[in-house]
Amino acid sequence: MTIKKIKIKENEEFIRLDQLLKLSGAVQTGGHAKFAVQNGEVKVNGEVCTMRGKKLRRKDAAEFEGIIFEVC
């Protein structure tokens, strides 16, 4: 399993799940992120999440296509 660390800006307390997927390069477009999340293809902290606007904070993790994205 591959782990990628995703840094959020110091002045921000969270990143939305769809933004994380797009900024990390896991998906090419926001539409693809929306589709993947709504179809239950993404896990947040080990559980399937279908809320694309889910707020991820430092130490949260999202998993998509065998890659874990850790928010730091």
Secondary structure as UniProt FT lines:
FT   STRAND          2..6
FT   TURN            10..11
FT   STRAND          15..16
FT   HELIX           17..23
FT   TURN            24..25
FT   HELIX           30..38
FT   TURN            39..40
FT   STRAND          42..44
FT   TURN            45..46
FT   STRAND          47..48
FT   TURN            52..53
FT   STRAND          55..56
FT   TURN            58..59
FT   STRAND          61..64
FT   TURN            65..66
FT   STRAND          67..71
//
